Amino acid sequence: MTHAHPHASPHSSRHDTDPDGQAEILDLDAEVLAEHIAAITAWLPVARAPREIVDLGCGTGTGTFALLERFPEAHVTAVDMSAEHLRRLRDKACDAGVRDRVHTVQADLDAADWPDLGTPDLVWASASMHHMHEPGRTLRSVHGLLAPGGLFAVVELAGFPRFLPENAPEEQPGLEDRCHAASERHHAAHVSHRGADWGPMLTAAGFAIEGERTITVNIEGSQDPAIGRYALGSLQRLRHSAVDSLSSGDLAALDRLLEVDGPQCILRRGDLSVRTERSVWAARRGN
């Protein structure tokens, strides 16, 4: 899962390093939300256990490893534009003893011609489809890629996660809501398909919708340092997209939360939680 959004799909990354901490956010996303990701893979209405899976916009492997766990006989082709994300994924696969079950492919999913990705039984795309410049073309490409009867799982996010209580911080209550509103305005202008209803688009591309659900995430994290790091990295990225719309008071309060050595740093708070939603569409290619 990667982009100007902490979970935006890495197919759009143009860098082979991780200057903005995107890979770290993806790894934390996998760690903090592991239970919810597993719930999504368990829900998938597969006709039979897939043997060949393609993970489109795989990032550092959140979906790849969840799918390998869910389907122990499967092999996954993990596709991303970022060589650094793919390198990290391969390293993790080696550490987990599943390197022989993972094949990585560096590719731009917005390109008209994709490399040979085989004929998978299952294609997974988490937090990547909304970054496509021509999503209709991408959906048709997936339809042509899948084996007859194969399943396409589209997982999308309901914006940035929220971490702070509504009345926080004390000097600027509601700061996080205002940051989210500013970020949504920014992304509406730059990522036009975020928040889209993928059901009609999947149907138009020739798929039959077999299931749709929303996973609600609400994790209390006062005792989990990973949630603090996740909140810090996510709010740093949120600042980037919201900075031009925030008042001077809000920006100053946000910067105090992000100052790692400061007394008000978000890492020092004991009242954090992770609140978000993920929507899932499961679509079948006909025989």
Secondary structure, 3 states (H helix, E strand, C coil): CCCCCCCCCHHHCCCCCCCCCHHHHHHHHHHHCHHHHHHHHHHCCCCCCCCEEEEECCCCCHHHHHHHHHCCCCEEEEEECCHHHHHHHHHHHHHHCCHHHEEEEECCCCCCCCCCCCCCCEEEEECCHHHCCCHHHHHHHHHHHCCCCCEEEEEEECCCCECCCCCCCCCCCCHHHHHHHHHHHHHHHHCCCCCCCHHHHHHHCCCEEEEEEEEEEEEECCCCHHHHHHHHHHHHHHHHHHHHHCCHHHHHHHHHHHCCCCCCCHHHCCCCEEEEEEEEEEEECCC
